[in-house]
């Protein structure tokens, strides 16, 4: 799994835990649904501002998304 796919999978999991669908999330972060969908399919990377906004909505620290995608490594 590449980093985009890992990040996307973690965001989708967080959305599922919060019961938030793509349309609702897109509206809350002021992103088009199409752009969000592309990110969730790993077709485009989310930038740090987008990850921050998504994290606020789904109540997950954005670093969790980056860790899941292997973008950053856990300390220790």
Secondary structure, DSSP 8 states (H G I E B T S, - for coil): --HHHHHHHHHHHHHHHHT--HHHHHHHTT--HHHHHHHHTTSS---HHHHHHHHHHHT--HHHHHHHTTSS----
